[in-house]
Structures are given as C-alpha cells and as structure tokens.
Amino acid sequence: MLTTNEQLKYQRQIMLKQIGEQGQLALRKAKVMIVGLGGLGHPVAMYLAAAGIGELFLADGDVVDISNLQRQVLFSADDIGENKAQRVADKLQVQNQDIDIEVIDEMLDEESADYYCSLVDIVIDCTDNISTRLLLNKQAFTHGKTLISGAATGFDGQCFVLNRHLHTDNKQTSGCYQCLIPTAQDAPALNCSTVGILGPVLGIIGAMQALLCIKVICGLSVPSQKLMVFDGMYQQWQEFNITANEQCPICR
C-alpha cells in the first residue's frame, strides 16, 4: 500500500484512471537506468524522480562544462568540473527523498553495461554517441529489458522504444536499433558539438522519453519498434517503422 505521504505527494497522477494506486505502486517498485546525464538526461531524470520511480541508476563519466549550462538545466556555474551523474543525483535527492539513487560515475563499457542492464527494468539511452547506443541496444535486447532511446540535434529530435516481448511477437517485420544503424560508421556524424542544439528540443524529447517510461511501467501501450521523429522548426511529429535487417547480429 501507499503511505499517506505518497498518496498526498502523487495524488495528481494517481487521480488518472490509467495510473491509479496500482500504477503508483508499480512506479515505486521500478528500477530504471538513465545513461547520459546531459541535455536529454536532465528532463528524463527530473520527471522520473518526481513521479516516484523507486530506484534510479544514473550513469555518466563526464564532468560539467560551462558550455553545458545552456541546456542542462539542473546545473549551475558552481557545478563546473564536477561529475554529472553525482550532481544530478544530489539535486534529485533533495527533490524526492523517498527514492533510491545509485550513481555510476563512469562511461559504460561492455562489461559494466551488461551488469547494470541485468539489474534494472528499463534502460533509457540519453547518450550522444552511436557506439554507446548500439551497446545499450545489444545489452537491453540480451537481457529482455525495454530500451527507450532518444537523440536530438539542431531543431530535430527522435525517440525509439525497443520492447523485447513485443519484438518477439513481431519478429518477422520489426527491427531493433542496430537494424536502423548497423555500425557506428553508418551513423551520420551529427551531434550537439558539431551542429548545435536548441535547449527546448532536448526538453521535448527528454519529456517524451520519461512519458514512455512511465507508460511502460504502468502497462500502457507505447509505439514499440517505431522511430518517432520531431521537427522543432514546424512542430511536427512523424512515425517510421523500423524494418528488420536480416543480417542483424542482435535481434535476428
């Protein structure tokens, strides 16, 4: 059962018939890992912590730089030079003392990604490099965990949900992230450092990742194995099916 404090704190979302007390209990039991605590990771972490996710794993080996302050809204000048995951954890713990937060102050490699993906229910990819994206896709699929991947550059952003169970049901037609981008060399050389980024676009994509995460935990329908693309210049969303690559070493 929820405590009186939890009922008061989360009453606005408990009021939603799609969430209710059972949904809030599911959120409290959930374990979610956010990889990358930059412009995408901030809104994801803020909304999930506020929603009452029981245990958050925050992974990032990078430190705060002055150029981050334009879009990574939890940071201030006082945080420059500090580990991103630790500083976000410190601020979220003030926001919600009822949740558990584990800091992973390193960049994930094959071994650590395998270990942490095995511990959580959902992996949220907020990274800005394709090698880590492909690694998380592999480990999430291997461990049967839901992966929610986001990316943004310029005025544009995208989200992708990999749900192993739905993939199994539609294996003949649906693909994983590696079906979309087979190798790191196949990815366009576009990131925030090379083409820039508008902060609110990251907020929109990060909020969508948090929403998808909450819906998955509460058993609500999400568009799995579809690439959701946002055009911030014209405020438009489009969806594209991820076609299975028969040569994919991960999901075939």
Secondary structure, DSSP 8 states (H G I E B T S, - for coil): ---HHHHHHTHHHHTSTTTHHHHHHHHHH-EEEEE--STTHHHHHHHHHHHT-SEEEEE---B--GGGGGT-TT--GGGTTSBHHHHHHHHHHHH-TTSEEEEE-S---HHHHHHHHHH-SEEEE--S-HHHHHHHHHHHHHHT-EEEEEEEEBTEEEEEEE-HHHHHHTTTTB--HHHHS-SGGGS-S--HHHH-B-HHHHHHHHHHHHHHHHHHHTT----TTEEEEEETTTTEEEEEE-B--TT-TTT-
